[in-house]
Amino acid sequence: MQAINALARRVPTGVVWAAGALPLVWVVWAAASNQLGPDPVKAIELRLGLWGLQFLLASLCITPLRRVGLNLIRYRRALGVLAFLYIALHFLAWVVLDMGLRWDEVLRDLWKRPYIMLGMVGLLAMLPLALTSTDRAIRRLGAARWRALHRLAYLAAMAGALHFVILVKGWPAEPLLYAAAIAGLLLLRLNGLRRLAA
């Protein structure tokens, strides 16, 4: 574990940002070269949303990993901001590419489809996290208030996982595994808070 921590200290956060941009580069290339199948808009939406959920899940793993000795805390901000960017792009792909900026249809879909409302809850929960992801915001809020605010990441993750579960028809394993992983991380977080309060 010490060797991994030493390696992590030498790897700049810019590597995470660069790696995080690769899925977006790939989806743009795949769309431009007609590699996304018969419904490219749906494929773009799904991939952007899934990558956003994966980055959010990775950011939530940082604290439990730190408790067992693996210190990747310096990458948490980058992972969280990447999660927000991909989820915001997922939303924009739906509004612009799928709905064509027809706001009356957007509003109808919001009320008619519960999974879209859950996705909106997740996106709105992440907005204050993205806006307070700078060192200046941490200083202005204070560490305790900043940490309390950033527990919204768990709400965002659960909303995103449920959005994925309801969106996919039937009961395939993939969205259920994401939901189970996020529920497990939330339980770990609650147990950690109870130990601090004891």
C-alpha positions as CSV (number, residue, x, y, z in Angstrom):
1,M,0.0,0.0,0.0
2,Q,2.9,2.4,0.8
3,A,4.3,1.9,-2.7
4,I,0.9,2.7,-4.3
5,N,0.6,5.8,-2.1
6,A,4.1,6.9,-3.1
7,L,3.3,6.4,-6.8
8,A,0.0,8.4,-6.4
9,R,1.9,11.3,-4.8
10,R,4.1,11.5,-8.0
11,V,1.2,11.3,-10.5
12,P,-0.2,14.8,-11.1
13,T,-3.9,15.5,-11.0
14,G,-3.6,16.6,-14.6
15,V,-3.3,12.9,-15.6
16,V,-6.8,12.3,-14.1
17,W,-8.2,15.3,-16.0
18,A,-6.6,14.1,-19.2
19,A,-7.8,10.5,-18.7
20,G,-11.3,11.8,-17.8
21,A,-11.5,13.7,-21.1
22,L,-10.8,10.5,-23.2
23,P,-14.4,9.1,-23.0
24,L,-15.8,12.5,-24.3
25,V,-13.2,12.5,-27.1
26,W,-14.2,8.9,-28.0
27,V,-18.0,9.6,-28.1
28,V,-17.4,12.7,-30.3
29,W,-15.3,10.6,-32.7
30,A,-17.8,7.7,-32.6
31,A,-20.7,10.0,-33.4
32,A,-18.8,11.7,-36.2
33,S,-17.8,8.3,-37.8
34,N,-21.3,6.7,-37.3
35,Q,-20.1,4.1,-34.8
36,L,-23.0,4.5,-32.3
37,G,-25.6,2.3,-33.9
38,P,-29.1,3.0,-35.3
39,D,-29.9,5.5,-32.5
40,P,-26.8,7.6,-31.9
41,V,-28.6,10.2,-29.8
42,K,-29.7,7.6,-27.2
43,A,-26.2,6.0,-27.3
44,I,-24.6,9.4,-26.6
45,E,-27.1,10.0,-23.7
46,L,-26.5,6.6,-22.2
47,R,-22.7,6.8,-22.4
48,L,-22.4,10.3,-21.0
49,G,-24.7,9.4,-18.1
50,L,-22.9,6.1,-17.4
51,W,-19.5,7.8,-17.4
52,G,-20.8,10.5,-15.1
53,L,-22.1,7.8,-12.7
54,Q,-18.8,6.0,-12.8
55,F,-16.8,9.1,-12.0
56,L,-19.1,9.9,-9.1
57,L,-18.8,6.4,-7.8
58,A,-15.0,6.6,-8.1
59,S,-15.0,9.9,-6.1
60,L,-17.1,8.3,-3.4
61,C,-14.7,5.4,-3.1
62,I,-11.8,7.8,-2.1
63,T,-12.7,8.0,1.6
64,P,-13.3,4.3,2.3
65,L,-10.1,3.5,0.5
66,R,-8.3,6.1,2.7
67,R,-9.5,4.3,5.8
68,V,-7.8,1.1,4.7
69,G,-4.5,2.9,3.9
70,L,-4.8,3.9,0.2
71,N,-4.6,7.7,0.0
72,L,-5.9,9.0,-3.3
73,I,-7.6,12.1,-1.7
74,R,-5.8,14.5,-4.1
75,Y,-7.8,13.1,-7.0
76,R,-11.2,13.3,-5.4
77,R,-11.9,16.8,-6.6
78,A,-11.0,16.0,-10.2
79,L,-13.2,12.9,-10.2
80,G,-16.1,14.8,-8.7
81,V,-15.9,17.6,-11.2
82,L,-15.6,15.2,-14.1
83,A,-18.7,13.4,-12.8
84,F,-20.6,16.7,-12.8
85,L,-19.4,17.6,-16.3
86,Y,-20.5,14.3,-17.8
87,I,-23.8,14.3,-16.0
88,A,-24.4,17.9,-17.2
89,L,-23.5,16.8,-20.8
90,H,-25.9,13.9,-20.4
91,F,-28.6,16.4,-19.5
92,L,-27.7,18.7,-22.4
93,A,-27.7,15.8,-24.9
94,W,-31.2,15.0,-23.8
95,V,-32.5,18.6,-24.0
96,V,-30.6,19.6,-27.2
97,L,-30.2,16.4,-29.3
98,D,-33.2,14.4,-28.1
99,M,-35.8,17.0,-27.3
100,G,-34.5,19.6,-29.8
101,L,-34.9,22.4,-27.1
102,R,-38.7,21.9,-27.2
103,W,-39.3,23.1,-23.7
104,D,-43.0,22.1,-23.6
105,E,-42.0,18.5,-24.3
106,V,-39.1,18.7,-21.8
107,L,-41.6,19.7,-19.1
108,R,-44.1,17.0,-20.1
109,D,-41.4,14.4,-20.0
110,L,-40.3,15.5,-16.6
111,W,-43.7,15.0,-15.1
112,K,-44.5,11.8,-17.1
113,R,-41.3,9.9,-16.6
114,P,-40.2,9.4,-13.0
115,Y,-36.6,8.4,-14.0
116,I,-36.1,11.8,-15.6
117,M,-37.2,13.5,-12.4
118,L,-34.7,11.4,-10.5
119,G,-32.0,12.4,-12.9
120,M,-32.8,16.0,-12.4
121,V,-32.6,15.6,-8.6
122,G,-29.2,14.1,-9.1
123,L,-28.0,16.9,-11.4
124,L,-29.3,19.6,-9.1
125,A,-27.7,17.9,-6.0
126,M,-24.4,18.0,-7.8
127,L,-24.6,21.7,-8.9
128,P,-23.7,23.2,-5.5
129,L,-20.9,20.6,-5.2
130,A,-19.4,21.8,-8.5
131,L,-19.8,25.4,-7.6
132,T,-17.9,24.9,-4.3
133,S,-15.1,22.7,-5.6
134,T,-12.4,25.3,-5.4
135,D,-10.0,26.1,-2.5
136,R,-11.6,29.5,-2.2
137,A,-15.0,28.0,-1.7
138,I,-13.7,25.7,1.0
139,R,-12.1,28.7,2.9
140,R,-15.3,30.8,2.6
141,L,-17.6,28.0,3.8
142,G,-15.2,26.5,6.4
143,A,-14.2,22.9,6.4
144,A,-17.1,21.6,8.5
145,R,-19.8,23.3,6.4
146,W,-18.1,22.3,3.2
147,R,-18.0,18.6,4.2
148,A,-21.6,18.7,5.3
149,L,-22.6,20.3,1.9
150,H,-20.7,17.7,0.0
151,R,-22.6,14.8,1.5
152,L,-25.1,15.7,-1.3
153,A,-22.9,13.6,-3.4
154,Y,-24.6,10.5,-1.9
155,L,-28.0,11.9,-2.8
156,A,-26.8,12.6,-6.3
157,A,-25.4,9.1,-6.6
158,M,-28.5,7.3,-5.3
159,A,-30.7,9.4,-7.6
160,G,-28.4,8.6,-10.5
161,A,-28.4,4.9,-9.8
162,L,-32.2,4.8,-9.4
163,H,-32.5,6.8,-12.6
164,F,-30.5,4.1,-14.4
165,V,-32.4,1.3,-12.8
166,I,-35.8,2.6,-13.9
167,L,-34.6,3.8,-17.3
168,V,-33.4,0.4,-18.4
169,K,-36.2,-2.0,-19.3
170,G,-36.5,-5.2,-17.3
171,W,-34.0,-6.0,-14.5
172,P,-30.5,-6.3,-16.1
173,A,-27.6,-6.7,-13.7
174,E,-25.6,-3.6,-14.6
175,P,-27.8,-0.9,-13.1
176,L,-28.6,-3.0,-10.1
177,L,-24.8,-3.5,-9.4
178,Y,-24.3,0.3,-9.6
179,A,-27.2,0.8,-7.1
180,A,-25.8,-1.9,-4.8
181,A,-22.3,-0.3,-4.9
182,I,-23.6,3.1,-4.1
183,A,-25.8,1.8,-1.3
184,G,-22.8,0.0,0.2
185,L,-20.7,3.2,0.1
186,L,-23.6,5.1,1.8
187,L,-23.7,2.5,4.5
188,L,-20.0,2.7,5.0
189,R,-20.3,6.5,5.3
190,L,-23.2,6.3,7.8
191,N,-21.2,3.8,9.9
192,G,-18.2,6.2,9.8
193,L,-20.4,9.1,11.0
194,R,-21.8,7.0,13.8
195,R,-18.3,6.1,15.0
196,L,-17.3,9.8,15.0
197,A,-20.5,10.6,17.1
198,A,-19.9,7.8,19.6
